[in-house]
Amino acid sequence: MRENGFRAIGGLAQGLTGGLVQAKGKGRGLQVARLKVEWPAIVGPEIARVCEPDALLPGRSRTGGKALRLRVLGAAALELQHKAGLLVERVNGYVGHRAIEEIRLVQGALSGPPPKRMPPPLDKGAAARVAERLDGMEESELKAALARLGARVSASRRSIVLGALATPFVARRSSAQANPPAGQPQPSPEQRRALFEMPHDHALGKKDAPNLLIDYFSLTCPHCANFHAAIFPVIKSKWIDTGKLRFIYRHFPSDSIATHASQFAECAGADKFFDAIGVLFHAQVDWLTSGDPEAEMAKVLDKAGLPSDRCLANDQLLDKVIEDVQSGQVLGVKATPTVIINGDGTGSPTAETINQILEKSGR
């Protein structure tokens, strides 16, 4: 995401993720610890494999910005030096303001990833039932991962693993348009269905609104949280509340925790779905960095008066999440947030670009 996109998010995102860099009463060590926890989401899994945050140091300028020292594997040091500007952009974009001004590298061994929770053995009968549910979905790593996910939910209601990790920095252009110009490839029936409101979609705005926006999101995606906190209210006020836009949220979870979060949101029901999404996005940093994210999510929802009991044991809620992922696959969704407006994807879901697209539609 470009820097101007980060600026559009503005100070609201700082309030959302302020715990990441807050110094009062926390100490510098916790700042780096939280950066380490969020590092794969901030810079992407490929970069996270070869470096990790090591320390926050005083910057060289008088602006008050910090220097982030990274511990990096020797073989990757030169490449990361060339990407220093990109790393600064991504960290500041995630935090919501210009917290660091430079990257400094120090070569050395990494501390290593945290130990993984071992999933329970797959139940063959449950796997067969899930495979039947996924019949018709294109063969891919995502399909295989969803099959494993459903089997584990049915067998033990505990460990969920979802593949096809989406890079959270790029919203890719949709490969299908609702009404392409003559001579261009026409969308398939599955694409056309996914480009319009589906029976179980969660939607806001007039049903006959002239514009339709579909947002594929993941509840562990920091840019999705920023979108909900800073961009969605602007779009709601100007377009949804005035009857000019129908807005749809669809799940595209990027990891196992995001899948559980989606189930919690679905558990709130159609009337409270958007309330649950708001609560979970607002508290994202707190539950995502806790030792037990699912238990922390439940506490957050309970405090807000929203249901959390037995949400992860309800296969129907998981079916809705799978349906959304399948529709995203059909449209070529590869990342979150992906915003599709009137059948066409936008590569930079900022309030400014969305406003421009809707204004140009003339609807």
VOGU-3710 file (C-alpha; in Angstrom, 3 decimals, decimal comma):
1> mrengfraig> 0,000/0,000/0,000  1,362/3,408/-0,930  2,127/6,099/1,600  -0,756/8,297/0,447  -3,052/5,405/1,297  -1,603/5,340/4,798  -2,161/9,079/5,172  -5,812/8,636/4,287  -6,182/6,355/7,289  -4,916/9,164/9,498
11> glaqgltggl> -4,981/9,454/13,237  -7,942/7,128/13,812  -5,722/4,136/13,116  -3,254/5,341/15,721  -5,937/5,012/18,373  -6,699/1,499/17,171  -3,137/0,230/17,231  -1,645/2,672/19,694  -0,687/-0,141/22,068  1,962/-1,168/19,583
21> vqakgkgrgl> 4,125/1,883/20,216  2,700/3,336/23,423  5,489/4,115/25,845  3,717/5,359/28,948  4,068/2,842/31,730  5,004/0,071/29,310  8,667/0,464/28,608  10,631/0,160/25,403  10,902/-3,611/25,655  7,160/-4,124/25,250
31> qvarlkvewp> 7,117/-2,018/22,125  9,661/-4,295/20,477  7,890/-7,371/21,819  4,635/-6,301/20,201  6,395/-5,494/16,952  7,806/-9,031/17,006  4,336/-10,497/17,496  2,899/-8,480/14,608  5,983/-8,666/12,369  4,688/-11,178/9,769
41> aivgpeiarv> 1,485/-9,131/9,383  3,435/-5,886/9,055  6,127/-6,874/6,547  4,823/-10,141/5,116  5,910/-13,726/5,797  8,847/-13,735/3,365  10,621/-10,776/4,972  9,658/-11,955/8,464  11,568/-15,202/7,868  14,906/-13,399/7,565
51> cepdallpgr> 14,673/-10,550/10,094  13,016/-9,486/13,324  12,721/-6,253/15,370  15,605/-5,913/17,806  15,386/-2,414/19,335  13,914/1,057/18,974  16,651/3,712/19,017  16,690/7,519/18,851  16,540/8,792/15,279  19,090/11,115/13,729
61> srtggkalrl> 16,686/13,947/12,928  14,894/16,356/15,260  11,410/15,216/14,313  11,180/12,751/17,199  11,031/9,699/14,949  12,731/6,486/16,016  15,174/4,181/14,300  14,095/0,548/14,218  17,021/-1,836/14,496  16,437/-5,185/12,833
71> rvlgaaalel> 18,342/-8,380/13,495  18,828/-9,963/10,085  20,326/-13,148/8,680  23,580/-12,306/6,941  22,581/-13,595/3,507  19,558/-11,257/3,436  21,224/-8,109/4,759  21,970/-6,520/1,381  18,469/-7,135/0,037  16,857/-5,700/3,171
81> qhkagllver> 19,085/-2,645/2,999  17,605/-1,939/-0,430  14,101/-2,402/1,027  14,655/-0,100/4,014  12,311/2,563/2,673  9,570/-0,003/2,096  9,961/-1,349/5,642  9,676/2,153/7,102  6,516/2,711/5,050  4,927/-0,539/6,170
91> vngyvghrai> 5,672/-0,077/9,862  4,375/3,503/9,867  1,320/2,504/7,864  0,490/-0,245/10,308  0,914/2,003/13,350  -1,039/4,827/11,731  1,517/7,629/12,018  5,195/8,266/11,344  6,640/6,414/14,329  9,978/5,462/12,779
101> eeirlvqgal> 12,156/7,301/10,282  14,849/4,770/9,420  15,875/1,125/9,537  19,220/-0,030/10,931  20,448/-3,562/10,380  22,535/-5,790/12,608  23,477/-9,289/11,487  22,837/-12,201/13,795  20,733/-15,275/14,502  16,988/-14,836/14,924
111> sgpppkrmpp> 15,139/-15,868/18,055  12,995/-18,250/16,009  9,228/-18,657/15,644  7,048/-19,496/18,653  6,184/-23,177/19,046  3,161/-24,230/17,040  0,075/-25,713/18,630  -0,286/-29,272/17,341  -3,661/-29,950/15,734  -5,631/-33,049/16,694
121> pldkgaaarv> -5,640/-36,039/14,319  -8,066/-35,730/11,398  -11,287/-37,676/11,671  -11,885/-39,480/8,346  -15,649/-39,408/8,649  -15,693/-35,684/9,376  -13,251/-35,063/6,543  -15,571/-36,882/4,128  -18,542/-34,769/5,213  -16,549/-31,564/4,763
131> aerldgmees> -15,285/-32,746/1,356  -18,893/-33,160/0,256  -19,598/-29,585/1,362  -16,631/-28,317/-0,635  -17,588/-30,230/-3,776  -17,327/-27,959/-6,783  -14,637/-25,711/-5,358  -11,530/-25,463/-7,541  -8,569/-27,593/-6,486  -6,038/-25,501/-4,576
141> elkaalarlg> -4,121/-25,251/-1,335  -7,050/-23,268/0,048  -9,511/-26,058/-0,671  -7,261/-28,604/1,017  -6,792/-26,310/3,997  -10,536/-25,684/4,307  -11,128/-29,424/4,268  -8,648/-29,883/7,116  -10,192/-26,935/8,930  -13,735/-28,305/8,793
151> arvsasrrsi> -12,670/-31,793/9,822  -10,864/-30,502/12,876  -13,799/-28,342/13,903  -16,175/-31,287/13,594  -13,845/-33,693/15,373  -12,566/-31,658/18,265  -13,906/-28,079/18,152  -10,386/-26,910/18,942  -7,553/-26,331/16,485  -8,401/-24,748/13,110
161> vlgalatpfv> -5,812/-24,313/10,392  -6,603/-22,255/7,297  -4,196/-22,121/4,362  -3,803/-19,616/1,556  -2,359/-16,896/3,752  -3,229/-13,555/2,146  -0,570/-10,842/1,931  -2,233/-7,910/3,754  -0,590/-5,085/1,838  -2,049/-5,293/-1,671
171> arrssaqanp> -5,692/-5,271/-2,671  -5,592/-6,943/-6,078  -7,778/-5,979/-9,009  -10,712/-8,322/-9,575  -10,444/-10,488/-12,666  -14,146/-10,179/-13,412  -16,456/-7,272/-14,193  -20,226/-7,339/-13,928  -20,740/-5,738/-17,348  -17,494/-5,755/-19,374
181> pagqpqpspe> -17,332/-3,839/-22,673  -18,199/-5,698/-25,857  -15,349/-7,863/-27,045  -13,971/-8,547/-23,583  -14,399/-11,932/-21,861  -17,768/-12,237/-20,167  -17,916/-13,308/-16,508  -18,889/-16,874/-15,745  -22,209/-17,577/-14,008  -20,287/-18,118/-10,744
191> qrralfemph> -18,480/-14,792/-11,124  -21,690/-12,961/-11,977  -23,388/-14,431/-8,901  -20,481/-13,392/-6,667  -20,433/-9,854/-8,070  -23,972/-9,199/-6,837  -25,614/-9,558/-3,452  -25,993/-13,179/-2,392  -28,787/-14,507/-0,137  -26,733/-14,704/3,071
201> dhalgkkdap> -24,638/-11,550/2,620  -24,332/-9,024/5,438  -25,297/-5,708/3,870  -25,979/-2,091/4,772  -27,845/0,507/2,715  -30,888/0,516/0,462  -31,443/-2,688/-1,463  -32,081/-0,701/-4,640  -29,068/1,598/-4,200  -27,438/2,385/-7,581
211> nllidyfslt> -23,941/1,378/-6,411  -22,672/-1,849/-4,822  -19,437/-2,220/-2,825  -18,217/-5,643/-1,684  -15,374/-5,756/0,855  -13,472/-9,002/1,447  -11,831/-8,775/4,873  -9,933/-10,716/7,516  -10,354/-9,874/11,185  -6,627/-10,367/11,853
221> cphcanfhaa> -5,676/-8,035/8,992  -4,435/-4,675/10,372  -5,328/-2,820/7,181  -8,870/-4,205/7,374  -9,116/-2,819/10,906  -7,832/0,518/9,652  -10,371/0,439/6,828  -13,206/-0,207/9,269  -12,069/2,490/11,705  -11,139/5,295/9,330
231> ifpvikskwi> -12,579/4,693/5,861  -15,852/2,858/6,430  -17,411/5,714/8,503  -16,671/8,183/5,692  -18,217/5,897/3,076  -21,208/5,202/5,313  -21,949/8,871/5,898  -21,543/10,021/2,308  -22,847/7,069/0,335  -24,621/4,400/2,405
241> dtgklrfiyr> -26,759/6,654/4,605  -27,773/8,770/1,599  -29,133/5,750/-0,270  -26,463/5,773/-2,993  -24,535/2,651/-1,967  -25,214/-0,907/-0,844  -22,256/-2,142/1,250  -21,429/-5,833/1,763  -18,858/-7,423/4,071  -17,582/-10,902/3,138
251> hfpsdsiath> -15,161/-13,060/5,099  -11,758/-13,970/3,653  -9,859/-15,114/6,777  -6,090/-15,119/6,423  -5,264/-17,532/9,281  -6,792/-19,817/11,879  -7,385/-17,046/14,407  -9,155/-14,982/11,746  -11,399/-17,955/10,995  -12,395/-18,205/14,650
261> asqfaecaga> -13,014/-14,460/14,714  -15,278/-14,771/11,665  -17,264/-17,474/13,432  -17,660/-15,213/16,467  -18,919/-12,409/14,204  -21,406/-14,743/12,495  -22,579/-15,929/15,908  -23,927/-12,435/16,604  -26,610/-12,955/13,977  -27,668/-10,789/11,054
271> dkffdaigvl> -28,918/-7,930/13,248  -25,731/-7,650/15,323  -23,125/-8,716/12,764  -21,782/-5,231/12,092  -21,717/-4,523/15,833  -19,589/-7,635/16,385  -17,243/-6,685/13,524  -16,766/-3,231/15,036  -16,048/-4,616/18,503  -13,530/-7,173/17,215
281> fhaqvdwlts> -11,730/-4,704/14,945  -11,536/-2,082/17,703  -9,936/-4,552/20,126  -7,855/-6,334/17,455  -4,425/-5,583/18,904  -5,483/-6,685/22,399  -6,888/-10,100/21,499  -4,439/-10,779/18,683  -1,427/-10,322/20,959  -2,858/-12,198/23,932
291> gdpeaemakv> -1,806/-15,691/24,915  -5,258/-17,077/24,051  -6,834/-14,952/21,274  -10,091/-16,919/21,182  -10,678/-16,570/24,927  -9,869/-12,857/24,739  -12,299/-12,417/21,828  -15,005/-14,069/23,887  -14,341/-11,669/26,770  -14,508/-8,663/24,453
301> ldkaglpsdr> -17,811/-9,816/22,962  -19,296/-10,687/26,356  -18,432/-7,225/27,628  -20,252/-5,714/24,652  -23,311/-7,865/25,262  -22,750/-10,015/22,176  -22,910/-13,841/22,089  -19,728/-15,893/22,350  -20,795/-19,208/23,877  -20,469/-22,260/21,583
311> clandqlldk> -19,837/-20,072/18,549  -16,855/-22,176/17,482  -18,883/-25,382/17,774  -21,498/-24,315/15,201  -20,809/-25,800/11,764  -23,412/-23,554/10,126  -21,345/-20,504/11,019  -18,309/-22,124/9,424  -20,367/-22,886/6,305  -21,059/-19,172/5,853
321> viedvqsgqv> -17,349/-18,351/6,105  -16,526/-21,058/3,543  -19,204/-19,699/1,204  -17,627/-16,243/1,356  -14,134/-17,653/0,716  -15,434/-19,595/-2,290  -16,981/-16,443/-3,773  -13,698/-14,612/-3,250  -11,824/-17,393/-5,028  -14,170/-17,113/-7,988
331> lgvkatptvi> -13,409/-13,378/-8,231  -9,657/-13,841/-7,925  -9,320/-12,338/-4,452  -5,752/-12,811/-3,200  -5,452/-10,317/-0,348  -7,349/-8,332/2,244  -8,879/-5,864/2,154  -10,110/-6,314/-1,413  -12,801/-3,839/-2,390  -14,990/-4,456/-5,450
341> ingdgtgspt> -17,127/-1,518/-6,593  -19,841/-2,071/-9,190  -18,093/-5,230/-10,347  -14,573/-3,848/-10,567  -11,774/-4,182/-8,009  -9,765/-1,257/-6,668  -6,097/-1,660/-5,810  -6,000/1,024/-3,122  -9,080/0,999/-0,865  -8,813/4,489/0,582
351> aetinqilek> -11,682/6,899/1,192  -10,328/9,144/-1,558  -10,125/6,458/-4,234  -13,518/4,988/-3,315  -15,112/8,445/-3,473  -13,533/9,074/-6,869  -14,779/5,774/-8,275  -18,321/6,307/-7,004  -18,424/9,900/-8,208  -17,247/8,865/-11,674
361> sgr> -19,990/6,233/-11,837  -22,520/9,072/-11,996  -25,074/7,022/-10,090
//
